Amino acid sequence: MIHEVDEALRALLTGSGLEASGVEVVFDAPTREWAARRNAPTVCVFLYHIQEDATRRGSGAGEVH
């Protein structure tokens, strides 16, 4: 499922004109080695943290109108 999110974000960002301007979109974790390999403008969309919002979890019966 995360791969599908990556592809949706890539499509959204490249569709906004980033691809035409020569900006690269990557999903790699930014490290010193990673930064040293970058020789063009880059947008890094790295997922740092994901956590469930337990307050939005529903339980029990709900009414449907």
N, CA, C and O atoms as a Tripos MOL2 file, in Angstrom:
@<TRIPOS>MOLECULE
protein
  260   259    65     0     0
PROTEIN
NO_CHARGES

@<TRIPOS>ATOM
      1 N           0.8170   -1.1950    0.0000 N.3       1 MET1
      2 CA          0.0000    0.0000    0.0000 C.3       1 MET1
      3 C           0.8660    1.2660    0.0000 C.2       1 MET1
      4 O           0.4980    2.2520   -0.6370 O.2       1 MET1
      5 N           1.9900    1.2600    0.6890 N.am      2 ILE2
      6 CA          2.8620    2.4330    0.7230 C.3       2 ILE2
      7 C           3.3750    2.7360   -0.6810 C.2       2 ILE2
      8 O           3.5310    3.9000   -1.0490 O.2       2 ILE2
      9 N           3.6380    1.6850   -1.4680 N.am      3 HIS3
     10 CA          4.1010    1.8870   -2.8400 C.3       3 HIS3
     11 C           3.0570    2.6650   -3.6450 C.2       3 HIS3
     12 O           3.4100    3.5310   -4.4460 O.2       3 HIS3
     13 N           1.7890    2.3630   -3.4360 N.am      4 GLU4
     14 CA          0.7130    3.0750   -4.1360 C.3       4 GLU4
     15 C           0.6600    4.5410   -3.7090 C.2       4 GLU4
     16 O           0.3890    5.4160   -4.5310 O.2       4 GLU4
     17 N           0.9130    4.8090   -2.4440 N.am      5 VAL5
     18 CA          0.9630    6.1930   -1.9580 C.3       5 VAL5
     19 C           2.1300    6.9300   -2.6070 C.2       5 VAL5
     20 O           1.9960    8.0840   -3.0140 O.2       5 VAL5
     21 N           3.2850    6.2480   -2.7020 N.am      6 ASP6
     22 CA          4.4520    6.8410   -3.3680 C.3       6 ASP6
     23 C           4.1300    7.2280   -4.8080 C.2       6 ASP6
     24 O           4.4580    8.3300   -5.2470 O.2       6 ASP6
     25 N           3.4940    6.3280   -5.5370 N.am      7 GLU7
     26 CA          3.1710    6.6020   -6.9420 C.3       7 GLU7
     27 C           2.1570    7.7350   -7.0730 C.2       7 GLU7
     28 O           2.2520    8.5470   -7.9930 O.2       7 GLU7
     29 N           1.1900    7.7950   -6.1600 N.am      8 ALA8
     30 CA          0.2060    8.8820   -6.1930 C.3       8 ALA8
     31 C           0.8810   10.2240   -5.9030 C.2       8 ALA8
     32 O           0.5780   11.2210   -6.5590 O.2       8 ALA8
     33 N           1.7880   10.2580   -4.9290 N.am      9 LEU9
     34 CA          2.5160   11.4890   -4.6250 C.3       9 LEU9
     35 C           3.4220   11.8960   -5.7830 C.2       9 LEU9
     36 O           3.5240   13.0780   -6.1090 O.2       9 LEU9
     37 N           4.0800   10.9140   -6.4040 N.am     10 ARG10
     38 CA          4.9340   11.2100   -7.5490 C.3      10 ARG10
     39 C           4.1090   11.8130   -8.6890 C.2      10 ARG10
     40 O           4.5290   12.7920   -9.3060 O.2      10 ARG10
     41 N           2.9440   11.2360   -8.9690 N.am     11 ALA11
     42 CA          2.0820   11.7580  -10.0300 C.3      11 ALA11
     43 C           1.5970   13.1710   -9.7060 C.2      11 ALA11
     44 O           1.5360   14.0260  -10.5890 O.2      11 ALA11
     45 N           1.2570   13.4120   -8.4530 N.am     12 LEU12
     46 CA          0.8030   14.7350   -8.0400 C.3      12 LEU12
     47 C           1.9090   15.7770   -8.1940 C.2      12 LEU12
     48 O           1.6710   16.8720   -8.7050 O.2      12 LEU12
     49 N           3.1160   15.4320   -7.7520 N.am     13 LEU13
     50 CA          4.2210   16.3860   -7.8100 C.3      13 LEU13
     51 C           4.7240   16.6070   -9.2330 C.2      13 LEU13
     52 O           5.0080   17.7420   -9.6150 O.2      13 LEU13
     53 N           4.8370   15.5480  -10.0180 N.am     14 THR14
     54 CA          5.3120   15.7270  -11.3870 C.3      14 THR14
     55 C           4.2440   16.3900  -12.2520 C.2      14 THR14
     56 O           4.5690   17.0920  -13.2100 O.2      14 THR14
     57 N           2.9960   16.1770  -11.9280 N.am     15 GLY15
     58 CA          1.9200   16.8290  -12.6580 C.3      15 GLY15
     59 C           1.8340   18.3180  -12.3850 C.2      15 GLY15
     60 O           1.2260   19.0620  -13.1550 O.2      15 GLY15
     61 N           2.4440   18.7560  -11.2880 N.am     16 SER16
     62 CA          2.4090   20.1760  -10.9410 C.3      16 SER16
     63 C           3.5190   20.9690  -11.6220 C.2      16 SER16
     64 O           3.6570   22.1710  -11.3960 O.2      16 SER16
     65 N           4.3100   20.2950  -12.4590 N.am     17 GLY17
     66 CA          5.3230   21.0030  -13.2180 C.3      17 GLY17
     67 C           6.7450   20.7530  -12.7840 C.2      17 GLY17
     68 O           7.6670   21.3020  -13.3870 O.2      17 GLY17
     69 N           6.9610   19.9470  -11.7620 N.am     18 LEU18
     70 CA          8.3220   19.6850  -11.3070 C.3      18 LEU18
     71 C           9.1450   18.9550  -12.3670 C.2      18 LEU18
     72 O          10.3190   19.2660  -12.5690 O.2      18 LEU18
     73 N           8.5350   17.9930  -13.0380 N.am     19 GLU19
     74 CA          9.2690   17.2080  -14.0240 C.3      19 GLU19
     75 C           9.7650   18.0810  -15.1710 C.2      19 GLU19
     76 O          10.8860   17.9000  -15.6460 O.2      19 GLU19
     77 N           8.9530   19.0120  -15.6130 N.am     20 ALA20
     78 CA          9.3310   19.8870  -16.7210 C.3      20 ALA20
     79 C          10.4560   20.8470  -16.3280 C.2      20 ALA20
     80 O          11.2090   21.2990  -17.1900 O.2      20 ALA20
     81 N          10.5750   21.1600  -15.0400 N.am     21 SER21
     82 CA         11.6120   22.0890  -14.5950 C.3      21 SER21
     83 C          12.9330   21.3950  -14.2820 C.2      21 SER21
     84 O          13.9050   22.0570  -13.9180 O.2      21 SER21
     85 N          12.9820   20.0660  -14.4190 N.am     22 GLY22
     86 CA         14.2160   19.3340  -14.1800 C.3      22 GLY22
     87 C          14.4450   18.9340  -12.7410 C.2      22 GLY22
     88 O          15.5370   18.4820  -12.3960 O.2      22 GLY22
     89 N          13.4460   19.0880  -11.8930 N.am     23 VAL23
     90 CA         13.5630   18.7070  -10.4910 C.3      23 VAL23
     91 C          13.2460   17.2230  -10.3630 C.2      23 VAL23
     92 O          12.2410   16.7450  -10.8900 O.2      23 VAL23
     93 N          14.1090   16.5010   -9.6600 N.am     24 GLU24
     94 CA         13.9270   15.0680   -9.4580 C.3      24 GLU24
     95 C          13.1050   14.8330   -8.1990 C.2      24 GLU24
     96 O          13.3020   15.5220   -7.1980 O.2      24 GLU24
     97 N          12.1780   13.8640   -8.2320 N.am     25 VAL25
     98 CA         11.3790   13.4870   -7.0690 C.3      25 VAL25
     99 C          11.8530   12.1100   -6.6170 C.2      25 VAL25
    100 O          11.8050   11.1470   -7.3830 O.2      25 VAL25
    101 N          12.3140   12.0200   -5.3610 N.am     26 VAL26
    102 CA         12.8200   10.7520   -4.8260 C.3      26 VAL26
    103 C          12.1440   10.4410   -3.4940 C.2      26 VAL26
    104 O          11.6310   11.3300   -2.8140 O.2      26 VAL26
    105 N          12.1570    9.1590   -3.1400 N.am     27 PHE27
    106 CA         11.5390    8.6960   -1.9020 C.3      27 PHE27
    107 C          12.5430    8.0060   -0.9890 C.2      27 PHE27
    108 O          12.1460    7.2850   -0.0740 O.2      27 PHE27
    109 N          13.8400    8.2140   -1.2210 N.am     28 ASP28
    110 CA         14.8970    7.5830   -0.4320 C.3      28 ASP28
    111 C          15.1070    8.3200    0.8840 C.2      28 ASP28
    112 O          14.8340    9.5150    1.0000 O.2      28 ASP28
    113 N          15.6000    7.5740    1.8760 N.am     29 ALA29
    114 CA         15.9450    8.1980    3.1500 C.3      29 ALA29
    115 C          17.1510    9.1040    2.9530 C.2      29 ALA29
    116 O          18.1610    8.6610    2.4050 O.2      29 ALA29
    117 N          17.0780   10.3570    3.3820 N.am     30 PRO30
    118 CA         18.2090   11.2730    3.1950 C.3      30 PRO30
    119 C          19.3460   10.9530    4.1670 C.2      30 PRO30
    120 O          19.1870   11.0460    5.3840 O.2      30 PRO30
    121 N          20.4870   10.5780    3.6080 N.am     31 THR31
    122 CA         21.6980   10.3230    4.3890 C.3      31 THR31
    123 C          22.8160   11.1840    3.8080 C.2      31 THR31
    124 O          22.6190   11.8570    2.7970 O.2      31 THR31
    125 N          23.9630   11.1670    4.4290 N.am     32 ARG32
    126 CA         25.1020   11.9340    3.9030 C.3      32 ARG32
    127 C          25.4990   11.4260    2.5220 C.2      32 ARG32
    128 O          25.7870   12.2200    1.6260 O.2      32 ARG32
    129 N          25.5150   10.1010    2.3460 N.am     33 GLU33
    130 CA         25.8760    9.5250    1.0560 C.3      33 GLU33
    131 C          24.8380    9.8950   -0.0040 C.2      33 GLU33
    132 O          25.1840   10.2100   -1.1420 O.2      33 GLU33
    133 N          23.5800    9.8520    0.3790 N.am     34 TRP34
    134 CA         22.4970   10.2120   -0.5330 C.3      34 TRP34
    135 C          22.6530   11.6590   -0.9900 C.2      34 TRP34
    136 O          22.5240   11.9580   -2.1780 O.2      34 TRP34
    137 N          22.9270   12.5400   -0.0600 N.am     35 ALA35
    138 CA         23.0840   13.9570   -0.3860 C.3      35 ALA35
    139 C          24.2960   14.1930   -1.2770 C.2      35 ALA35
    140 O          24.2750   15.0680   -2.1430 O.2      35 ALA35
    141 N          25.3440   13.4190   -1.0670 N.am     36 ALA36
    142 CA         26.5510   13.5830   -1.8810 C.3      36 ALA36
    143 C          26.3150   13.1750   -3.3290 C.2      36 ALA36
    144 O          26.9880   13.6860   -4.2240 O.2      36 ALA36
    145 N          25.3760   12.2670   -3.5820 N.am     37 ARG37
    146 CA         25.0860   11.8040   -4.9410 C.3      37 ARG37
    147 C          24.1600   12.7480   -5.7050 C.2      37 ARG37
    148 O          24.0180   12.6070   -6.9190 O.2      37 ARG37
    149 N          23.5340   13.6970   -5.0340 N.am     38 ARG38
    150 CA         22.6050   14.6130   -5.6900 C.3      38 ARG38
    151 C          23.3750   15.6850   -6.4210 C.2      38 ARG38
    152 O          24.1750   16.3990   -5.8170 O.2      38 ARG38
    153 N          23.1450   15.8080   -7.7160 N.am     39 ASN39
    154 CA         23.7940   16.8540   -8.4920 C.3      39 ASN39
    155 C          22.7770   17.6890   -9.2670 C.2      39 ASN39
    156 O          23.1460   18.4590  -10.1540 O.2      39 ASN39
    157 N          21.5110   17.5370   -8.9350 N.am     40 ALA40
    158 CA         20.4290   18.3010   -9.5610 C.3      40 ALA40
    159 C          19.4340   18.6770   -8.4630 C.2      40 ALA40
    160 O          19.4350   18.0670   -7.3940 O.2      40 ALA40
    161 N          18.5980   19.6600   -8.7140 N.am     41 PRO41
    162 CA         17.5550   19.9990   -7.7320 C.3      41 PRO41
    163 C          16.6660   18.7760   -7.4680 C.2      41 PRO41
    164 O          16.2310   18.0980   -8.3990 O.2      41 PRO41
    165 N          16.4100   18.5120   -6.2010 N.am     42 THR42
    166 CA         15.6930   17.2990   -5.8150 C.3      42 THR42
    167 C          14.6730   17.6090   -4.7300 C.2      42 THR42
    168 O          14.9420   18.3730   -3.8030 O.2      42 THR42
    169 N          13.4970   17.0010   -4.8610 N.am     43 VAL43
    170 CA         12.4840   17.0410   -3.8090 C.3      43 VAL43
    171 C          12.4380   15.6370   -3.2120 C.2      43 VAL43
    172 O          12.1240   14.6690   -3.9050 O.2      43 VAL43
    173 N          12.7520   15.5360   -1.9250 N.am     44 CYS44
    174 CA         12.7450   14.2500   -1.2290 C.3      44 CYS44
    175 C          11.4350   14.1250   -0.4540 C.2      44 CYS44
    176 O          11.1460   14.9300    0.4310 O.2      44 CYS44
    177 N          10.6580   13.1190   -0.7940 N.am     45 VAL45
    178 CA          9.3750   12.8710   -0.1380 C.3      45 VAL45
    179 C           9.5290   11.5830    0.6680 C.2      45 VAL45
    180 O           8.9600   10.5470    0.3250 O.2      45 VAL45
    181 N          10.3070   11.6690    1.7440 N.am     46 PHE46
    182 CA         10.6060   10.5100    2.5850 C.3      46 PHE46
    183 C           9.6200   10.4690    3.7350 C.2      46 PHE46
    184 O           9.4440   11.4570    4.4470 O.2      46 PHE46
    185 N           8.9680    9.3090    3.9180 N.am     47 LEU47
    186 CA          8.0250    9.1240    5.0180 C.3      47 LEU47
    187 C           8.8270    8.9200    6.2990 C.2      47 LEU47
    188 O           9.4630    7.8830    6.4840 O.2      47 LEU47
    189 N           8.7910    9.9090    7.1730 N.am     48 TYR48
    190 CA          9.5770    9.8800    8.4070 C.3      48 TYR48
    191 C           8.8920    9.0740    9.5060 C.2      48 TYR48
    192 O           9.5410    8.3020   10.2100 O.2      48 TYR48
    193 N           7.5890    9.2530    9.6510 N.am     49 HIS49
    194 CA          6.8850    8.6110   10.7590 C.3      49 HIS49
    195 C           5.4150    8.4320   10.3840 C.2      49 HIS49
    196 O           4.8060    9.3100    9.7740 O.2      49 HIS49
    197 N           4.8700    7.3080   10.7510 N.am     50 ILE50
    198 CA          3.4460    7.0690   10.5350 C.3      50 ILE50
    199 C           2.8850    6.4500   11.8150 C.2      50 ILE50
    200 O           3.4910    5.5560   12.4060 O.2      50 ILE50
    201 N           1.7230    6.9380   12.2300 N.am     51 GLN51
    202 CA          1.1370    6.4700   13.4810 C.3      51 GLN51
    203 C          -0.3750    6.5660   13.3720 C.2      51 GLN51
    204 O          -0.9060    7.5100   12.7870 O.2      51 GLN51
    205 N          -1.0580    5.5920   13.9350 N.am     52 GLU52
    206 CA         -2.5140    5.5850   13.9250 C.3      52 GLU52
    207 C          -3.0550    6.6310   14.8960 C.2      52 GLU52
    208 O          -2.5220    6.8060   15.9910 O.2      52 GLU52
    209 N          -4.1130    7.3210   14.4880 N.am     53 ASP53
    210 CA         -4.8110    8.2460   15.3640 C.3      53 ASP53
    211 C          -5.9390    7.4670   16.0320 C.2      53 ASP53
    212 O          -7.0190    7.3110   15.4620 O.2      53 ASP53
    213 N          -5.6780    6.9800   17.2450 N.am     54 ALA54
    214 CA         -6.6270    6.1110   17.9420 C.3      54 ALA54
    215 C          -7.9370    6.8180   18.2640 C.2      54 ALA54
    216 O          -8.9550    6.1510   18.4500 O.2      54 ALA54
    217 N          -7.9440    8.1370   18.3360 N.am     55 THR55
    218 CA         -9.1840    8.8520   18.6400 C.3      55 THR55
    219 C         -10.1720    8.7730   17.4900 C.2      55 THR55
    220 O         -11.3660    8.9890   17.6940 O.2      55 THR55
    221 N          -9.7020    8.4660   16.2790 N.am     56 ARG56
    222 CA        -10.6050    8.3520   15.1310 C.3      56 ARG56
    223 C         -11.0930    6.9220   14.9130 C.2      56 ARG56
    224 O         -11.9020    6.6730   14.0190 O.2      56 ARG56
    225 N         -10.6160    6.0020   15.7070 N.am     57 ARG57
    226 CA        -11.0250    4.6170   15.5740 C.3      57 ARG57
    227 C         -12.4660    4.4640   16.0440 C.2      57 ARG57
    228 O         -12.8000    4.8630   17.1600 O.2      57 ARG57
    229 N         -13.2990    3.9050   15.2230 N.am     58 GLY58
    230 CA        -14.6990    3.7180   15.5860 C.3      58 GLY58
    231 C         -14.9390    2.3190   16.1150 C.2      58 GLY58
    232 O         -14.2770    1.3640   15.7100 O.2      58 GLY58
    233 N         -15.8780    2.2110   17.0090 N.am     59 SER59
    234 CA        -16.2480    0.8900   17.5240 C.3      59 SER59
    235 C         -17.7310    0.9140   17.8170 C.2      59 SER59
    236 O         -18.3130    1.9630   18.0910 O.2      59 SER59
    237 N         -18.3220   -0.2440   17.7560 N.am     60 GLY60
    238 CA        -19.7450   -0.3470   18.0480 C.3      60 GLY60
    239 C         -20.5840   -0.0730   16.8210 C.2      60 GLY60
    240 O         -20.0700    0.0680   15.7110 O.2      60 GLY60
    241 N         -21.8640    0.0000   17.0360 N.am     61 ALA61
    242 CA        -22.8210    0.2100   15.9380 C.3      61 ALA61
    243 C         -22.9430    1.7020   15.6460 C.2      61 ALA61
    244 O         -22.8300    2.5420   16.5380 O.2      61 ALA61
    245 N         -23.1750    2.0020   14.3860 N.am     62 GLY62
    246 CA        -23.3700    3.3820   13.9820 C.3      62 GLY62
    247 C         -24.6520    3.5070   13.1760 C.2      62 GLY62
    248 O         -25.0790    2.5570   12.5210 O.2      62 GLY62
    249 N         -25.2550    4.6670   13.2270 N.am     63 GLU63
    250 CA        -26.4830    4.8920   12.4810 C.3      63 GLU63
    251 C         -26.1760    5.3340   11.0680 C.2      63 GLU63
    252 O         -25.3040    6.1740   10.8500 O.2      63 GLU63
    253 N         -26.8860    4.7730   10.1090 N.am     64 VAL64
    254 CA        -26.7550    5.1480    8.7160 C.3      64 VAL64
    255 C         -28.1170    5.6410    8.2540 C.2      64 VAL64
    256 O         -29.1140    4.9240    8.3430 O.2      64 VAL64
    257 N         -28.1490    6.8740    7.7590 N.am     65 HIS65
    258 CA        -29.4220    7.4570    7.3160 C.3      65 HIS65
    259 C         -29.5000    7.4320    5.8250 C.2      65 HIS65
    260 O         -30.4940    7.8780    5.2510 O.2      65 HIS65
@<TRIPOS>BOND
     1     1     2 1
     2     2     3 1
     3     3     4 2
     4     3     5 am
     5     5     6 1
     6     6     7 1
     7     7     8 2
     8     7     9 am
     9     9    10 1
    10    10    11 1
    11    11    12 2
    12    11    13 am
    13    13    14 1
    14    14    15 1
    15    15    16 2
    16    15    17 am
    17    17    18 1
    18    18    19 1
    19    19    20 2
    20    19    21 am
    21    21    22 1
    22    22    23 1
    23    23    24 2
    24    23    25 am
    25    25    26 1
    26    26    27 1
    27    27    28 2
    28    27    29 am
    29    29    30 1
    30    30    31 1
    31    31    32 2
    32    31    33 am
    33    33    34 1
    34    34    35 1
    35    35    36 2
    36    35    37 am
    37    37    38 1
    38    38    39 1
    39    39    40 2
    40    39    41 am
    41    41    42 1
    42    42    43 1
    43    43    44 2
    44    43    45 am
    45    45    46 1
    46    46    47 1
    47    47    48 2
    48    47    49 am
    49    49    50 1
    50    50    51 1
    51    51    52 2
    52    51    53 am
    53    53    54 1
    54    54    55 1
    55    55    56 2
    56    55    57 am
    57    57    58 1
    58    58    59 1
    59    59    60 2
    60    59    61 am
    61    61    62 1
    62    62    63 1
    63    63    64 2
    64    63    65 am
    65    65    66 1
    66    66    67 1
    67    67    68 2
    68    67    69 am
    69    69    70 1
    70    70    71 1
    71    71    72 2
    72    71    73 am
    73    73    74 1
    74    74    75 1
    75    75    76 2
    76    75    77 am
    77    77    78 1
    78    78    79 1
    79    79    80 2
    80    79    81 am
    81    81    82 1
    82    82    83 1
    83    83    84 2
    84    83    85 am
    85    85    86 1
    86    86    87 1
    87    87    88 2
    88    87    89 am
    89    89    90 1
    90    90    91 1
    91    91    92 2
    92    91    93 am
    93    93    94 1
    94    94    95 1
    95    95    96 2
    96    95    97 am
    97    97    98 1
    98    98    99 1
    99    99   100 2
   100    99   101 am
   101   101   102 1
   102   102   103 1
   103   103   104 2
   104   103   105 am
   105   105   106 1
   106   106   107 1
   107   107   108 2
   108   107   109 am
   109   109   110 1
   110   110   111 1
   111   111   112 2
   112   111   113 am
   113   113   114 1
   114   114   115 1
   115   115   116 2
   116   115   117 am
   117   117   118 1
   118   118   119 1
   119   119   120 2
   120   119   121 am
   121   121   122 1
   122   122   123 1
   123   123   124 2
   124   123   125 am
   125   125   126 1
   126   126   127 1
   127   127   128 2
   128   127   129 am
   129   129   130 1
   130   130   131 1
   131   131   132 2
   132   131   133 am
   133   133   134 1
   134   134   135 1
   135   135   136 2
   136   135   137 am
   137   137   138 1
   138   138   139 1
   139   139   140 2
   140   139   141 am
   141   141   142 1
   142   142   143 1
   143   143   144 2
   144   143   145 am
   145   145   146 1
   146   146   147 1
   147   147   148 2
   148   147   149 am
   149   149   150 1
   150   150   151 1
   151   151   152 2
   152   151   153 am
   153   153   154 1
   154   154   155 1
   155   155   156 2
   156   155   157 am
   157   157   158 1
   158   158   159 1
   159   159   160 2
   160   159   161 am
   161   161   162 1
   162   162   163 1
   163   163   164 2
   164   163   165 am
   165   165   166 1
   166   166   167 1
   167   167   168 2
   168   167   169 am
   169   169   170 1
   170   170   171 1
   171   171   172 2
   172   171   173 am
   173   173   174 1
   174   174   175 1
   175   175   176 2
   176   175   177 am
   177   177   178 1
   178   178   179 1
   179   179   180 2
   180   179   181 am
   181   181   182 1
   182   182   183 1
   183   183   184 2
   184   183   185 am
   185   185   186 1
   186   186   187 1
   187   187   188 2
   188   187   189 am
   189   189   190 1
   190   190   191 1
   191   191   192 2
   192   191   193 am
   193   193   194 1
   194   194   195 1
   195   195   196 2
   196   195   197 am
   197   197   198 1
   198   198   199 1
   199   199   200 2
   200   199   201 am
   201   201   202 1
   202   202   203 1
   203   203   204 2
   204   203   205 am
   205   205   206 1
   206   206   207 1
   207   207   208 2
   208   207   209 am
   209   209   210 1
   210   210   211 1
   211   211   212 2
   212   211   213 am
   213   213   214 1
   214   214   215 1
   215   215   216 2
   216   215   217 am
   217   217   218 1
   218   218   219 1
   219   219   220 2
   220   219   221 am
   221   221   222 1
   222   222   223 1
   223   223   224 2
   224   223   225 am
   225   225   226 1
   226   226   227 1
   227   227   228 2
   228   227   229 am
   229   229   230 1
   230   230   231 1
   231   231   232 2
   232   231   233 am
   233   233   234 1
   234   234   235 1
   235   235   236 2
   236   235   237 am
   237   237   238 1
   238   238   239 1
   239   239   240 2
   240   239   241 am
   241   241   242 1
   242   242   243 1
   243   243   244 2
   244   243   245 am
   245   245   246 1
   246   246   247 1
   247   247   248 2
   248   247   249 am
   249   249   250 1
   250   250   251 1
   251   251   252 2
   252   251   253 am
   253   253   254 1
   254   254   255 1
   255   255   256 2
   256   255   257 am
   257   257   258 1
   258   258   259 1
   259   259   260 2
@<TRIPOS>SUBSTRUCTURE
     1 MET1         2 RESIDUE 1 A MET
     2 ILE2         6 RESIDUE 1 A ILE
     3 HIS3        10 RESIDUE 1 A HIS
     4 GLU4        14 RESIDUE 1 A GLU
     5 VAL5        18 RESIDUE 1 A VAL
     6 ASP6        22 RESIDUE 1 A ASP
     7 GLU7        26 RESIDUE 1 A GLU
     8 ALA8        30 RESIDUE 1 A ALA
     9 LEU9        34 RESIDUE 1 A LEU
    10 ARG10       38 RESIDUE 1 A ARG
    11 ALA11       42 RESIDUE 1 A ALA
    12 LEU12       46 RESIDUE 1 A LEU
    13 LEU13       50 RESIDUE 1 A LEU
    14 THR14       54 RESIDUE 1 A THR
    15 GLY15       58 RESIDUE 1 A GLY
    16 SER16       62 RESIDUE 1 A SER
    17 GLY17       66 RESIDUE 1 A GLY
    18 LEU18       70 RESIDUE 1 A LEU
    19 GLU19       74 RESIDUE 1 A GLU
    20 ALA20       78 RESIDUE 1 A ALA
    21 SER21       82 RESIDUE 1 A SER
    22 GLY22       86 RESIDUE 1 A GLY
    23 VAL23       90 RESIDUE 1 A VAL
    24 GLU24       94 RESIDUE 1 A GLU
    25 VAL25       98 RESIDUE 1 A VAL
    26 VAL26      102 RESIDUE 1 A VAL
    27 PHE27      106 RESIDUE 1 A PHE
    28 ASP28      110 RESIDUE 1 A ASP
    29 ALA29      114 RESIDUE 1 A ALA
    30 PRO30      118 RESIDUE 1 A PRO
    31 THR31      122 RESIDUE 1 A THR
    32 ARG32      126 RESIDUE 1 A ARG
    33 GLU33      130 RESIDUE 1 A GLU
    34 TRP34      134 RESIDUE 1 A TRP
    35 ALA35      138 RESIDUE 1 A ALA
    36 ALA36      142 RESIDUE 1 A ALA
    37 ARG37      146 RESIDUE 1 A ARG
    38 ARG38      150 RESIDUE 1 A ARG
    39 ASN39      154 RESIDUE 1 A ASN
    40 ALA40      158 RESIDUE 1 A ALA
    41 PRO41      162 RESIDUE 1 A PRO
    42 THR42      166 RESIDUE 1 A THR
    43 VAL43      170 RESIDUE 1 A VAL
    44 CYS44      174 RESIDUE 1 A CYS
    45 VAL45      178 RESIDUE 1 A VAL
    46 PHE46      182 RESIDUE 1 A PHE
    47 LEU47      186 RESIDUE 1 A LEU
    48 TYR48      190 RESIDUE 1 A TYR
    49 HIS49      194 RESIDUE 1 A HIS
    50 ILE50      198 RESIDUE 1 A ILE
    51 GLN51      202 RESIDUE 1 A GLN
    52 GLU52      206 RESIDUE 1 A GLU
    53 ASP53      210 RESIDUE 1 A ASP
    54 ALA54      214 RESIDUE 1 A ALA
    55 THR55      218 RESIDUE 1 A THR
    56 ARG56      222 RESIDUE 1 A ARG
    57 ARG57      226 RESIDUE 1 A ARG
    58 GLY58      230 RESIDUE 1 A GLY
    59 SER59      234 RESIDUE 1 A SER
    60 GLY60      238 RESIDUE 1 A GLY
    61 ALA61      242 RESIDUE 1 A ALA
    62 GLY62      246 RESIDUE 1 A GLY
    63 GLU63      250 RESIDUE 1 A GLU
    64 VAL64      254 RESIDUE 1 A VAL
    65 HIS65      258 RESIDUE 1 A HIS
